[in-house]
C-alpha cells in the first residue's frame, strides 16, 4: 500500500502541475496522499516532517531565504538598469539574427552563471528573443528549448563556480567549495551546451529547408540587429557579473597561496568564506548590488523600490521550492523510501551508477533538482562517501545528476517557463525534454566515466 500511495501521490502531483494547479496546493494534497496511504499521523507528518523536520519546507526556507533574496535583488537591479538587456542585445548585434538560438542560450547562460535568477533572465531575454526569432523565421518551440538550455541546465548543475542553489546545496552538505571537481563540471557543461545547440540548430535548419521556417530554402532576412542607444554599454553591464563570480572564486584561488594557520587577515577571510558556503555567495551578490548601482546610472533611479521589488520576487520561488522539498521530506520518512535507499545501496552495480540512479529518481519524484538533491544529500550522501567517492566528486556528480529527471512535465520551473513564454507542453515539451532531461543525463554519464577513470 505504501509504494502504491507514493506512486498515486506522484501522479497526482504531475497531473495537478500539468493542469496549472498552484504548486503549494498540489504539494499539500500530494503530501496528504503519502501520509494517509503510508499510515503516518497527519498532524505529525505536516507539523514535523513536512514543515520543520531536518528536510522540512520551512527549515529549507529559513536556511536559504537570504540567498534567494540576494539573488532576486541582484536580478531586479540588472533588469531595471538595462544591464541584462544590454548583454543580450550586444550578443545579438555581434552574432546576427540567424544565430538567434545561440544568442538566446548564451545570454541566458551568462546571466544565470552570474547569479541572476532564471525567471528574471527569462523576462529580460524574452522580448529580444521574440524579435530575433521573428526576423530569422524560427518557431517559438525552438526558442523555448534555447531558454531551457541556457537557463536551466549546465549553469544550474555543472559549471564550476556557479552560485546556483544546486551548487550551494552540495557545497554546504559536503563541506566543499563551489568549484568542486572543476574538470568534470566543465566537460559536463560543454557536453550539455554542445549537444543541446547541435540539436536545436539541426531542427532549425531542417524546418527551414522543409518550409517550416521561411520557406523551401534556408534563407535569413533582416539578419542585422540595429544598435539600441537606450541601453547601457555592454562593458559596465557585464562588470557586476564578473565581480560576483570573481568574489565567489577568490577564496579558492587565495586558498592555494595562503597558509590558513598564519593568522593573517587574508587567511582569516579565506577560512571564513570556506566555512560559509551559503552565506558567502550572499555577500558576493550584495557586493554585486553596489557594483550595479555605482556603474549604471539608471540603477540609481528608484533604487529602494527596485530592491523592494526584488525582495518580493524572492518569496514565491523560495516558497515553491520549499513546498516541493517538504513533500520530499514526508516521502523520505516512509518505509517505502527506506526500502528504496537500502535497495540502491545494496545493488550489485558501480557506486557511481547507483549515485546517478538515486539522485535522478528522487529529483524525478519531487519534480525539483534542488529538492531532489537536498533530500539525497541528507538521506544518502554520507553512505556514498563511505563507499569511497571523494567529496568533491560526489558534489559535482550529484549536482549534475539532479538536473535530469527533475524536468519531467510536473516540474514547476517547466510550467512557469511555458506560461511566461506563451507556449504549452504540446508545443514545446519535446525540446525541453531533449535539452533538459536527455542530454543532462548523457552529460552525467560522461562525468561518471571520467570520475571512474581519474578519481577512483
HELIX and SHEET records of a PDB file:
HELIX    1   1 UNK A    2  UNK A   18  1                                  17    
HELIX    2   2 UNK A   23  UNK A   37  1                                  15    
HELIX    3   3 UNK A   42  UNK A   44  1                                   3    
HELIX    4   4 UNK A   45  UNK A   52  3                                   8    
HELIX    5   5 UNK A   57  UNK A   80  1                                  24    
HELIX    6   6 UNK A   83  UNK A   95  1                                  13    
HELIX    7   7 UNK A   97  UNK A   99  5                                   3    
HELIX    8   8 UNK A  100  UNK A  113  1                                  14    
HELIX    9   9 UNK A  118  UNK A  136  1                                  19    
HELIX   10  10 UNK A  140  UNK A  152  1                                  13    
HELIX   11  11 UNK A  154  UNK A  157  1                                   4    
HELIX   12  12 UNK A  165  UNK A  174  1                                  10    
HELIX   13  13 UNK A  182  UNK A  209  1                                  28    
HELIX   14  14 UNK A  234  UNK A  255  1                                  22    
HELIX   15  15 UNK A  265  UNK A  275  1                                  11    
HELIX   16  16 UNK A  279  UNK A  295  1                                  17    
HELIX   17  17 UNK A  297  UNK A  300  5                                   4    
HELIX   18  18 UNK A  303  UNK A  332  1                                  30    
HELIX   19  19 UNK A  335  UNK A  346  1                                  12    
HELIX   20  20 UNK A  351  UNK A  366  1                                  16    
HELIX   21  21 UNK A  369  UNK A  379  1                                  11    
HELIX   22  22 UNK A  381  UNK A  386  1                                   6    
HELIX   23  23 UNK A  391  UNK A  401  1                                  11    
HELIX   24  24 UNK A  405  UNK A  407  5                                   3    
HELIX   25  25 UNK A  412  UNK A  420  1                                   9    
HELIX   26  26 UNK A  425  UNK A  433  1                                   9    
HELIX   27  27 UNK A  434  UNK A  438  3                                   5    
HELIX   28  28 UNK A  439  UNK A  454  1                                  16    
END                                                                             
